[in-house]
Amino acid sequence: MNKDINKVMAKGAPVPAQANTGWVLGALALGAAWLFVRSRSRQAERAHPPAGQFLDVHGTRLHYLSQGEGPVIVLLHGNGVIAEDFRHAGLFEQLARTHRVIAFDRPGFGYSSRPRGTLWTPAAQAALLAAALDQLGVHRAVVLAHSWGTLVAISMAVQQPQLVQALVLASGYYYPSVRFDVLTATPAIPVIGDVLSHTVSPLLGRLMWPLLVKRAFAPSPVPDSFKRLSPWMMLRPGQLRAEAEETAMMIPSAAVLRKHYPELRMPVSIVAGREDAIVSASYHSARLHDVLDNSALTLLPGAGHMIQHLSQPTLLRETARVGYDAGIGLGQEEAGVR
């Protein structure tokens, strides 16, 4: 009898003070992290305000950079950066000397919105960007894309072959493969991900930033051009959510898209670093080249993933070449490429 009474009393016993203290301290820590992340995000935005223009497309506010005149080149950045990365790399200005260049912040990156009601697959982003280009009066273009952006570029070429007259695909991911970075996609989880992306994830991301950047450029040192990119612009909660969603979608997106590769009839240039530690050039770029009869493959010795910062002459040459082959661009000499 006494044992039964003790059990009943135990069930209704108050929570120990130590447990209450732990919850309070945890809540205070999250609150402090939230305030710190919000402060650093706002500081980053004040230091790096929008450098381009805005366009409203189907309920999505897109930020884009535009410069130059002539045949149109569209630039699509990869996961983890923004359109400004092409400008820091020097590629944007060099192309704009002889072309009209448009670089988009893809949905959720930079200053572009990413409405939650849409699953932002490569196909969905391609449709949105094609509609944006139509608003801008662009009906024929060469598309140069880097990393995750190559999936969007290919999707756009499949959907709108009359728009995408030629492709330059840099450091792309084209075939499903085992990727452990999928395990870092927790900010994409509803509710829990929102809490993490406003508190813990940006702090961990800032601690890991030097290592992640070093790996992206390996075996080359990180150039000063990339150091102009603010880490806290990349670690804002909204962008972290977009990055996590794209990390989680990478494998299934490539699985869906691979059957459409033979549909690409336009000139295609595939460029990658032989030493890329992020995406295997032999597994992805070389395999895609084998599938496409109309493609050219350039594997850069000693280069890693971020070739837009390290191999601009190659990208300039290939952009001029495929544009000329498609009949909408300038020859290499006219484009100032030697």
VOBA-1610 file (N, C-alpha, C; in pm, whole numbers, padded with zeros to 5 digits, always signed):
BEGIN
Met+00083-00122+00000Met+00000+00000+00000Met+00086+00126+00000Asn+00185+00130+00087Asn+00272+00247+00094Asn+00346+00269-00037Lys+00383+00155-00100Lys+00453+00168-00229Lys+00364+00232-00334Asp+00234+00191-00335Asp+00140+00247-00432Asp+00121+00396-00408Ile+00110+00434-00280Ile+00092+00576-00248Ile+00213+00656-00293Asn+00332+00601-00272Asn+00454+00670-00312Asn+00458+00690-00463Lys+00409+00588-00538Lys+00409+00600-00684Lys+00318+00712-00728Val+00198+00719-00668Val+00103+00824-00703Val+00161+00960-00673Met+00223+00973-00556Met+00283+01101-00518Met+00396+01138-00613Ala+00471+01037-00659Ala+00583+01065-00750Ala+00533+01119-00883Lys+00418+01064-00928Lys+00364+01109-01056Lys+00323+01255-01051Gly+00275+01299-00938Gly+00228+01437-00927Gly+00333+01529-00870Ala+00453+01479-00850Ala+00558+01560-00788Ala+00599+01674-00879Pro+00635+01786-00826Pro+00679+01900-00907Pro+00812+01870-00976Val+00834+01938-01089Val+00960+01923-01161Val+01073+01979-01077Pro+01183+01908-01064Pro+01295+01959-00984Pro+01340+02097-01029Ala+01389+02176-00936Ala+01433+02312-00967Ala+01545+02313-01069Gln+01631+02206-01063Gln+01743+02202-01159Gln+01693+02193-01303Ala+01584+02115-01325Ala+01530+02101-01459Ala+01473+02234-01507Asn+01399+02303-01417Asn+01345+02434-01454Asn+01457+02531-01490Thr+01563+02527-01414Thr+01677+02615-01440Thr+01739+02585-01576Gly+01748+02456-01610Gly+01803+02419-01740Gly+01721+02473-01855Trp+01588+02462-01844Trp+01502+02515-01950Trp+01517+02666-01963Val+01523+02734-01851Val+01536+02879-01853Val+01668+02921-01918Leu+01776+02854-01878Leu+01906+02888-01935Leu+01910+02859-02085Gly+01847+02747-02125Gly+01842+02715-02268Gly+01765+02819-02347Ala+01652+02862-02291Ala+01572+02965-02359Ala+01648+03097-02369Leu+01718+03132-02262Leu+01797+03255-02262Leu+01910+03248-02365Ala+01972+03131-02375Ala+02081+03114-02472Ala+02029+03128-02615Leu+01914+03066-02643Leu+01855+03079-02777Leu+01816+03223-02805Gly+01761+03290-02704Gly+01724+03430-02722Gly+01845+03517-02751Ala+01953+03493-02679Ala+02076+03570-02703Ala+02131+03543-02842Ala+02127+03415-02884Ala+02174+03380-03019Ala+02088+03448-03125Trp+01956+03449-03102Trp+01865+03513-03198Trp+01897+03661-03212Leu+01918+03729-03102Leu+01950+03872-03106Leu+02083+03897-03177Phe+02181+03812-03149Phe+02313+03829-03211Phe+02305+03807-03362Val+02235+03701-03404Val+02222+03671-03547Val+02147+03783-03618Arg+02039+03832-03557Arg+01964+03940-03619Arg+02050+04064-03634Ser+02129+04095-03532Ser+02216+04213-03537Ser+02320+04201-03647Arg+02386+04084-03656Arg+02490+04067-03758Arg+02431+04065-03898Ser+02311+04008-03913Ser+02247+04006-04044Ser+02214+04147-04090Arg+02161+04228-03999Arg+02128+04366-04034Arg+02252+04447-04065Gln+02359+04424-03989Gln+02485+04492-04017Gln+02536+04457-04157Ala+02527+04330-04191Ala+02572+04286-04323Ala+02491+04351-04434Glu+02361+04361-04415Glu+02275+04420-04517Glu+02301+04571-04530Arg+02329+04638-04418Arg+02363+04781-04427Arg+02495+04801-04499Ala+02589+04712-04475Ala+02720+04725-04540Ala+02717+04682-04686His+02619+04598-04722His+02610+04545-04858His+02465+04558-04908Pro+02420+04679-04935Pro+02283+04698-04982Pro+02266+04643-05123Pro+02141+04628-05169Pro+02119+04577-05306Pro+02194+04660-05409Ala+02267+04592-05496Ala+02347+04662-05597Ala+02277+04666-05732Gly+02164+04597-05744Gly+02097+04588-05873Gly+01955+04641-05870Gln+01870+04576-05946Gln+01730+04615-05958Gln+01640+04500-05915Phe+01510+04530-05903Phe+01414+04429-05859Phe+01306+04409-05964Leu+01254+04287-05965Leu+01151+04248-06059Leu+01053+04159-05984Asp+00923+04185-05998Asp+00821+04100-05938Asp+00770+04001-06042Val+00787+03872-06013Val+00748+03766-06107Val+00665+03662-06033His+00538+03655-06066His+00450+03553-06007His+00459+03549-05854Gly+00462+03665-05792Gly+00465+03672-05647Gly+00603+03657-05585Thr+00705+03648-05665Thr+00843+03638-05615Thr+00918+03765-05653Arg+00984+03824-05557Arg+01061+03945-05582Arg+01206+03905-05611Leu+01248+03929-05734Leu+01382+03889-05778Leu+01474+04009-05785His+01592+03992-05730His+01698+04093-05741His+01796+04047-05848Tyr+01836+04141-05935Tyr+01928+04104-06042Tyr+02022+04219-06073Leu+02138+04184-06125Leu+02237+04279-06173Leu+02231+04281-06325Ser+02242+04396-06385Ser+02238+04406-06532Ser+02335+04515-06576Gln+02413+04480-06678Gln+02513+04576-06727Gln+02553+04540-06870Gly+02585+04642-06950Gly+02637+04621-07084Gly+02531+04614-07191Glu+02577+04607-07315Glu+02491+04596-07431Glu+02545+04490-07525Gly+02454+04435-07606Gly+02494+04334-07703Gly+02423+04202-07678Pro+02477+04092-07732Pro+02418+03960-07708Pro+02407+03933-07557Val+02299+03865-07517Val+02270+03849-07374Val+02338+03725-07316Ile+02399+03744-07200Ile+02453+03634-07121Ile+02386+03638-06985Val+02330+03526-06943Val+02265+03514-06812Val+02357+03433-06721Leu+02379+03484-06600Leu+02466+03418-06504Leu+02383+03365-06387Leu+02403+03238-06353Leu+02331+03174-06242Leu+02433+03119-06142His+02425+03169-06019His+02521+03129-05915His+02485+02995-05855Gly+02577+02941-05777Gly+02556+02813-05711Gly+02497+02827-05573Asn+02495+02717-05498Asn+02442+02717-05362Asn+02545+02779-05268Gly+02497+02864-05177Gly+02587+02919-05077Gly+02643+03056-05109Val+02622+03107-05230Val+02670+03241-05265Val+02554+03322-05322Ile+02586+03436-05386Ile+02485+03524-05444Ile+02536+03575-05578Ala+02451+03648-05649Ala+02490+03697-05782Ala+02614+03785-05776Glu+02630+03857-05666Glu+02744+03947-05651Glu+02877+03873-05661Asp+02875+03742-05639Asp+02998+03663-05648Asp+03060+03673-05786Phe+02977+03679-05891Phe+03031+03693-06027Phe+03100+03828-06045Arg+03048+03929-05978Arg+03110+04062-05987Arg+03242+04063-05912His+03246+04006-05793His+03370+03999-05717His+03477+03921-05794Ala+03435+03817-05865Ala+03530+03736-05941Ala+03586+03810-06062Gly+03521+03919-06103Gly+03565+03995-06219Gly+03503+03947-06348Leu+03429+03836-06343Leu+03371+03779-06464Leu+03258+03866-06518Phe+03179+03922-06429Phe+03064+04004-06469Phe+03110+04123-06554Glu+03206+04200-06505Glu+03251+04319-06578Glu+03319+04284-06709Gln+03396+04176-06709Gln+03465+04138-06832Gln+03366+04099-06941Leu+03262+04026-06906Leu+03160+03990-07004Leu+03079+04111-07048Ala+03057+04206-06957Ala+02974+04323-06987Ala+03043+04421-07082Arg+03170+04403-07108Arg+03237+04490-07205Arg+03180+04474-07345Thr+03134+04354-07375Thr+03086+04325-07512Thr+02948+04262-07514His+02885+04242-07398His+02756+04176-07392His+02664+04247-07293Arg+02537+04218-07304Arg+02443+04254-07198Arg+02442+04136-07101Val+02483+04162-06978Val+02497+04055-06879Val+02392+04074-06770Ile+02321+03967-06739Ile+02218+03967-06634Ile+02250+03855-06536Ala+02271+03892-06410Ala+02300+03793-06305Ala+02190+03800-06200Phe+02120+03690-06180Phe+02010+03684-06085Phe+02057+03633-05948Asp+02001+03693-05842Asp+01998+03624-05713Asp+01887+03521-05724Arg+01920+03394-05723Arg+01815+03293-05733Arg+01723+03299-05610Pro+01602+03244-05616Pro+01506+03258-05506Pro+01564+03219-05370Gly+01554+03312-05275Gly+01602+03288-05140Gly+01745+03332-05116Phe+01817+03369-05220Phe+01957+03409-05208Phe+01970+03560-05228Gly+02070+03618-05164Gly+02091+03761-05180Gly+01969+03838-05134Tyr+01912+03914-05227Tyr+01794+03994-05196Tyr+01669+03945-05269Ser+01671+03823-05319Ser+01551+03766-05382Ser+01470+03689-05279Ser+01337+03699-05288Ser+01251+03627-05195Ser+01238+03480-05237Arg+01184+03399-05146Arg+01164+03256-05172Arg+01033+03215-05105Pro+00920+03244-05167Pro+00790+03213-05106Pro+00780+03067-05064Arg+00724+03044-04946Arg+00718+02909-04891Arg+00616+02820-04960Gly+00525+02878-05034Gly+00423+02796-05098Gly+00471+02718-05218Thr+00597+02736-05257Thr+00652+02670-05376Thr+00769+02580-05336Leu+00775+02462-05394Leu+00892+02377-05380Leu+00991+02420-05489Trp+01101+02483-05449Trp+01188+02549-05546Trp+01288+02451-05607Thr+01234+02359-05685Thr+01316+02265-05762Thr+01388+02340-05874Pro+01486+02278-05938Pro+01547+02342-06055Pro+01444+02379-06162Ala+01344+02293-06183Ala+01242+02322-06284Ala+01160+02445-06246Ala+01123+02457-06118Ala+01045+02572-06073Ala+01127+02700-06085Gln+01254+02695-06050Gln+01338+02814-06064Gln+01359+02850-06210Ala+01374+02749-06294Ala+01393+02776-06437Ala+01273+02847-06496Ala+01153+02801-06461Ala+01031+02864-06512Ala+01021+03008-06464Leu+01055+03032-06338Leu+01050+03168-06284Leu+01149+03260-06355Leu+01271+03214-06374Leu+01373+03298-06436Leu+01345+03321-06584Ala+01287+03223-06650Ala+01248+03242-06790Ala+01141+03350-06800Ala+01045+03350-06706Ala+00942+03454-06704Ala+01004+03590-06674Ala+01104+03594-06588Ala+01173+03719-06558Ala+01245+03772-06682Leu+01312+03684-06754Leu+01381+03727-06876Leu+01283+03778-06980Asp+01166+03716-06987Asp+01064+03764-07080Asp+01022+03907-07043Gln+01006+03934-06914Gln+00974+04070-06870Gln+01084+04168-06908Leu+01206+04122-06909Leu+01319+04208-06943Leu+01343+04216-07093Gly+01257+04152-07171Gly+01269+04158-07317Gly+01378+04071-07374Val+01419+03968-07298Val+01524+03876-07343Val+01460+03749-07396His+01486+03718-07523His+01426+03600-07585His+01529+03501-07638Arg+01657+03541-07637Arg+01765+03451-07675Arg+01886+03486-07590Ala+01950+03383-07535Ala+02062+03411-07445Ala+02155+03292-07437Val+02279+03321-07397Val+02373+03220-07351Val+02362+03217-07199Val+02351+03099-07141Val+02342+03087-06996Val+02469+03023-06942Leu+02534+03097-06853Leu+02654+03046-06786Leu+02616+03022-06640Ala+02629+02898-06594Ala+02586+02863-06459Ala+02697+02790-06386His+02697+02809-06253His+02799+02746-06169His+02734+02657-06065Ser+02790+02538-06046Ser+02753+02446-05938Ser+02603+02414-05940Trp+02529+02439-05830Trp+02386+02407-05825Trp+02310+02481-05934Gly+02358+02596-05974Gly+02293+02672-06080Gly+02290+02599-06213Thr+02379+02501-06233Thr+02378+02427-06360Thr+02250+02345-06374Leu+02195+02297-06261Leu+02069+02222-06268Leu+01956+02313-06314Val+01957+02438-06270Val+01856+02535-06313Val+01876+02569-06460Ala+02001+02587-06501Ala+02029+02621-06640Ala+01985+02510-06735Ile+02012+02385-06699Ile+01971+02273-06783Ile+01819+02264-06788Ser+01755+02283-06674Ser+01608+02280-06671Ser+01550+02388-06762Met+01610+02505-06760Met+01562+02614-06846Met+01583+02580-06993Ala+01696+02518-07024Ala+01724+02480-07163Ala+01626+02374-07212Val+01586+02282-07122Val+01487+02180-07158Val+01351+02242-07179Gln+01313+02334-07089Gln+01181+02398-07096Gln+01173+02499-07210Gln+01280+02575-07230Gln+01278+02688-07324Gln+01399+02683-07418Pro+01406+02583-07506Pro+01523+02572-07593Pro+01539+02691-07688Gln+01428+02760-07718Gln+01439+02878-07803Gln+01500+02996-07728Leu+01489+02994-07595Leu+01550+03100-07513Leu+01696+03071-07487Val+01725+02950-07443Val+01863+02912-07411Val+01929+02859-07537Gln+02004+02946-07600Gln+02067+02911-07727Gln+02200+02838-07707Ala+02262+02855-07591Ala+02389+02788-07563Ala+02410+02785-07412Leu+02489+02688-07367Leu+02512+02667-07224Leu+02662+02660-07194Val+02701+02724-07084Val+02833+02702-07025Val+02807+02652-06884Leu+02845+02528-06856Leu+02816+02462-06729Leu+02947+02445-06652Ala+02958+02515-06540Ala+03083+02518-06464Ala+03068+02445-06331Ser+03153+02348-06307Ser+03158+02276-06177Ser+03022+02220-06139Gly+02953+02160-06233Gly+02816+02116-06209Gly+02803+01978-06146Tyr+02684+01957-06087Tyr+02645+01829-06028Tyr+02532+01773-06114Tyr+02556+01658-06182Tyr+02461+01611-06283Tyr+02404+01472-06258Tyr+02466+01394-06171Tyr+02424+01256-06149Tyr+02412+01227-05999Pro+02311+01150-05961Pro+02296+01118-05817Pro+02421+01049-05763Ser+02460+01088-05644Ser+02576+01027-05579Ser+02561+01043-05429Val+02636+00966-05354Val+02632+00974-05208Val+02693+01107-05165Arg+02618+01184-05085Arg+02667+01313-05038Arg+02634+01327-04890Phe+02737+01342-04809Phe+02717+01353-04666Phe+02672+01493-04625Asp+02686+01592-04715Asp+02641+01727-04679Asp+02489+01734-04668Val+02418+01631-04717Val+02273+01627-04699Val+02238+01625-04550Leu+02327+01571-04468Leu+02303+01564-04324Leu+02304+01701-04259Thr+02356+01803-04328Thr+02362+01939-04273Thr+02240+02021-04310Ala+02140+01960-04373Ala+02026+02035-04425Ala+01915+02056-04322Thr+01948+02055-04192Thr+01845+02070-04089Thr+01768+02202-04096Pro+01827+02315-04141Pro+01746+02437-04151Pro+01629+02426-04248Ala+01626+02321-04329Ala+01513+02303-04421Ala+01394+02235-04355Ile+01412+02181-04234Ile+01303+02113-04164Ile+01205+02217-04112Pro+01076+02204-04139Pro+00978+02301-04089Pro+00984+02316-03937Val+00963+02435-03889Val+00958+02473-03747Val+01096+02459-03682Ile+01144+02336-03666Ile+01276+02317-03605Ile+01382+02390-03686Gly+01374+02377-03818Gly+01470+02444-03905Gly+01466+02594-03891Asp+01347+02650-03874Asp+01334+02795-03857Asp+01403+02841-03729Val+01385+02765-03622Val+01450+02799-03496Val+01602+02793-03512Leu+01651+02687-03572Leu+01795+02670-03588Leu+01855+02777-03679Ser+01785+02809-03789Ser+01841+02905-03885Ser+01847+03047-03829His+01769+03074-03724His+01772+03207-03661His+01862+03210-03536Thr+01918+03095-03499Thr+01996+03092-03375Thr+02129+03016-03391Val+02121+02885-03385Val+02242+02803-03378Val+02314+02791-03512Ser+02239+02768-03620Ser+02302+02739-03750Ser+02394+02851-03800Pro+02354+02979-03792Pro+02446+03083-03837Pro+02575+03088-03756Leu+02566+03062-03626Leu+02686+03064-03543Leu+02781+02950-03580Leu+02724+02831-03598Leu+02807+02718-03641Leu+02864+02742-03779Gly+02780+02800-03867Gly+02826+02829-04002Gly+02942+02927-04004Arg+02937+03026-03914Arg+03047+03124-03909Arg+03175+03059-03860Leu+03163+02967-03763Leu+03281+02897-03714Leu+03342+02809-03822Met+03257+02748-03904Met+03304+02655-04007Met+03340+02726-04138Trp+03305+02852-04152Trp+03322+02924-04278Trp+03463+02913-04335Pro+03569+02942-04259Pro+03704+02933-04318Pro+03735+02795-04375Leu+03695+02690-04304Leu+03722+02553-04350Leu+03643+02522-04477Leu+03515+02562-04482Leu+03431+02536-04598Leu+03484+02608-04721Val+03523+02733-04703Val+03575+02811-04815Val+03708+02753-04864Lys+03793+02714-04772Lys+03921+02655-04809Lys+03900+02530-04893Arg+03803+02448-04853Arg+03775+02324-04927Arg+03719+02354-05067Ala+03639+02459-05078Ala+03581+02494-05207Ala+03686+02538-05308Phe+03793+02600-05259Phe+03898+02649-05349Phe+04015+02552-05363Ala+04028+02457-05273Ala+04142+02365-05276Ala+04156+02300-05415Pro+04281+02283-05460Pro+04407+02303-05389Pro+04463+02446-05396Ser+04390+02538-05459Ser+04436+02677-05468Ser+04407+02751-05338Pro+04485+02854-05308Pro+04452+02937-05191Pro+04327+03020-05221Val+04261+03065-05117Val+04141+03148-05134Val+04185+03286-05183Pro+04135+03330-05300Pro+04180+03458-05354Pro+04114+03577-05283Asp+04176+03693-05294Asp+04120+03814-05233Asp+03984+03848-05291Ser+03960+03810-05417Ser+03832+03842-05481Ser+03715+03780-05405Phe+03734+03660-05353Phe+03624+03595-05278Phe+03611+03652-05138Lys+03719+03701-05082Lys+03715+03755-04946Lys+03631+03882-04939Arg+03597+03940-05054Arg+03510+04058-05055Arg+03366+04020-05026Leu+03333+03892-05034Leu+03198+03846-05007Leu+03178+03833-04856Ser+03075+03899-04803Ser+03052+03899-04658Ser+02998+03764-04612Pro+03065+03697-04518Pro+03011+03569-04466Pro+02871+03585-04408Trp+02844+03696-04340Trp+02713+03711-04277Trp+02602+03735-04376Met+02633+03778-04498Met+02530+03784-04601Met+02488+03643-04640Met+02581+03550-04636Met+02552+03411-04670Met+02485+03335-04555Leu+02500+03388-04432Leu+02453+03318-04314Leu+02325+03377-04256Arg+02260+03467-04328Arg+02131+03517-04282Arg+02029+03403-04282Pro+01935+03404-04189Pro+01842+03292-04174Pro+01770+03252-04302Gly+01719+03348-04379Gly+01647+03314-04501Gly+01734+03244-04603Gln+01858+03292-04615Gln+01948+03228-04711Gln+01991+03090-04663Leu+02011+03075-04533Leu+02046+02942-04480Leu+01935+02841-04510Arg+01810+02885-04499Arg+01700+02795-04531Arg+01703+02755-04678Ala+01728+02853-04767Ala+01737+02824-04910Ala+01852+02728-04939Glu+01967+02752-04875Glu+02083+02664-04895Glu+02054+02522-04850Ala+01988+02511-04735Ala+01956+02378-04683Ala+01858+02305-04772Glu+01757+02376-04822Glu+01660+02313-04911Glu+01728+02263-05038Glu+01820+02341-05091Glu+01887+02300-05215Glu+01984+02185-05190Thr+02047+02184-05074Thr+02132+02070-05039Thr+02049+01942-05033Ala+01932+01951-04970Ala+01844+01834-04958Ala+01790+01790-05093Met+01772+01884-05188Met+01714+01851-05318Met+01816+01808-05422Met+01944+01819-05391Met+02047+01796-05492Met+02039+01658-05557Ile+02036+01554-05476Ile+02035+01417-05530Ile+01908+01388-05609Pro+01788+01411-05553Pro+01666+01383-05631Pro+01654+01472-05756Ser+01704+01594-05750Ser+01697+01682-05867Ser+01779+01627-05982Ala+01900+01581-05952Ala+01984+01521-06056Ala+01921+01393-06109Ala+01858+01316-06021Ala+01794+01191-06064Ala+01681+01217-06162Val+01604+01323-06137Val+01492+01358-06225Val+01543+01415-06358Leu+01647+01496-06350Leu+01690+01572-06468Leu+01775+01490-06565Arg+01842+01386-06518Arg+01939+01316-06602Arg+01877+01257-06728Lys+01751+01216-06722Lys+01688+01157-06841Lys+01663+01261-06950His+01672+01388-06916His+01648+01495-07014His+01777+01543-07082Tyr+01892+01497-07039Tyr+02017+01547-07096Tyr+02026+01529-07247Pro+01981+01416-07302Pro+01989+01401-07448Pro+01903+01503-07525Glu+01812+01571-07457Glu+01729+01671-07524Glu+01803+01802-07550Leu+01921+01818-07493Leu+01997+01941-07510Leu+02065+01941-07647Arg+02011+02021-07738Arg+02062+02024-07875Arg+02150+02146-07904Met+02152+02240-07813Met+02230+02361-07833Met+02377+02337-07801Pro+02468+02425-07844Pro+02609+02408-07806Pro+02624+02415-07654Val+02704+02322-07601Val+02725+02314-07456Val+02875+02306-07427Ser+02920+02391-07338Ser+03058+02382-07289Ser+03054+02341-07143Ile+03127+02235-07111Ile+03134+02183-06974Ile+03274+02209-06921Val+03282+02283-06811Val+03411+02322-06755Val+03414+02283-06608Ala+03524+02225-06564Ala+03535+02185-06423Ala+03682+02177-06385Gly+03708+02190-06255Gly+03843+02171-06204Gly+03872+02025-06178Arg+03985+01978-06222Arg+04020+01836-06201Arg+04028+01799-06053Glu+04064+01897-05969Glu+04085+01868-05827Glu+03964+01911-05742Asp+03849+01927-05804Asp+03730+01972-05733Asp+03697+01876-05618Ala+03699+01928-05495Ala+03669+01846-05377Ala+03521+01848-05341Ile+03443+01932-05409Ile+03300+01943-05380Ile+03219+01853-05472Val+03251+01856-05602Val+03182+01775-05702Val+03288+01709-05790Ser+03287+01578-05797Ser+03386+01505-05876Ser+03372+01536-06025Ala+03478+01589-06084Ala+03473+01623-06226Ala+03462+01500-06314Ser+03528+01392-06275Ser+03524+01271-06357Ser+03387+01205-06350Tyr+03324+01208-06234Tyr+03194+01142-06218Tyr+03082+01224-06281His+03092+01355-06279His+02983+01440-06325His+03011+01504-06462Ser+03110+01590-06470Ser+03133+01664-06594Ser+03173+01573-06709Ala+03265+01480-06684Ala+03308+01390-06791Ala+03195+01299-06837Arg+03111+01253-06746Arg+02997+01168-06783Arg+02896+01246-06867Leu+02868+01370-06829Leu+02774+01450-06907Leu+02827+01473-07048His+02956+01498-07058His+03017+01518-07190His+03000+01394-07278Asp+03011+01276-07220Asp+02994+01153-07296Asp+02852+01138-07350Val+02755+01197-07281Val+02615+01186-07322Val+02579+01285-07432Leu+02647+01400-07432Leu+02611+01509-07524Leu+02707+01515-07642Asp+02656+01487-07760Asp+02741+01494-07880Asp+02781+01636-07913Asn+02701+01732-07870Asn+02725+01873-07905Asn+02800+01947-07795Ser+02874+01876-07710Ser+02942+01941-07598Ser+03093+01938-07615Ala+03157+02032-07546Ala+03302+02035-07533Ala+03336+02030-07385Leu+03440+01957-07350Leu+03478+01939-07210Leu+03616+01999-07186Thr+03623+02082-07080Thr+03751+02139-07036Thr+03770+02107-06890Leu+03869+02026-06859Leu+03904+01996-06720Leu+04032+02071-06687Leu+04024+02157-06588Leu+04134+02247-06555Leu+04227+02184-06452Pro+04353+02161-06487Pro+04446+02099-06392Pro+04473+02191-06274Gly+04479+02131-06155Gly+04513+02208-06037Gly+04404+02301-05988Ala+04283+02291-06043Ala+04174+02381-06005Ala+04070+02307-05924Gly+04006+02380-05832Gly+03900+02324-05750Gly+03762+02365-05799His+03671+02386-05705His+03530+02407-05738His+03500+02548-05787Met+03563+02649-05731Met+03526+02788-05757Met+03603+02846-05876Ile+03582+02788-05992Ile+03662+02825-06108Ile+03628+02964-06163Gln+03513+03021-06123Gln+03482+03156-06170Gln+03581+03258-06113His+03645+03224-06001His+03746+03313-05942His+03886+03280-05992Leu+03906+03159-06040Leu+04041+03113-06070Leu+04070+03096-06218Ser+03966+03083-06301Ser+03987+03049-06442Ser+03898+03131-06534Gln+03894+03263-06510Gln+03809+03349-06592Gln+03839+03341-06742Pro+03968+03336-06784Pro+03996+03329-06928Pro+03929+03210-06995Thr+03926+03096-06927Thr+03862+02977-06985Thr+03712+02999-06999Leu+03648+03053-06897Leu+03504+03077-06903Leu+03469+03183-07006Leu+03551+03286-07018Leu+03529+03389-07121Leu+03540+03328-07259Arg+03643+03248-07280Arg+03664+03186-07411Arg+03548+03094-07446Glu+03507+03011-07352Glu+03400+02916-07381Glu+03265+02985-07400Thr+03241+03092-07326Thr+03116+03167-07345Thr+03112+03229-07484Ala+03223+03287-07527Ala+03229+03345-07662Ala+03213+03237-07768Arg+03275+03121-07745Arg+03272+03015-07846Arg+03131+02959-07866Val+03064+02923-07754Val+02931+02863-07771Val+02831+02965-07823Gly+02847+03092-07784Gly+02758+03196-07836Gly+02776+03214-07985Tyr+02900+03210-08030Tyr+02928+03222-08173Tyr+02874+03101-08248Asp+02893+02982-08192Asp+02842+02860-08255Asp+02689+02861-08265Ala+02624+02926-08167Ala+02478+02933-08167Ala+02426+03044-08257Gly+02517+03128-08305Gly+02475+03235-08395Gly+02418+03358-08327Ile+02441+03372-08195Ile+02386+03490-08128Ile+02495+03571-08058Gly+02618+03524-08059Gly+02723+03592-07985Gly+02830+03649-08076Leu+02935+03697-08013Leu+03049+03751-08083Leu+03156+03645-08096Gly+03239+03657-08198Gly+03353+03569-08208Gly+03451+03600-08097Gln+03548+03513-08075Gln+03639+03532-07963Gln+03720+03660-07977Glu+03761+03693-08098Glu+03837+03816-08116Glu+03748+03938-08093Glu+03623+03933-08143Glu+03532+04045-08121Glu+03500+04061-07973Ala+03494+03948-07901Ala+03463+03953-07759Ala+03584+03987-07673Gly+03698+04008-07737Gly+03817+04044-07664Gly+03884+03927-07596Val+03858+03804-07641Val+03916+03683-07582Val+04034+03640-07666Arg+04145+03620-07605Arg+04265+03574-07676Arg+04299+03431-07635
//
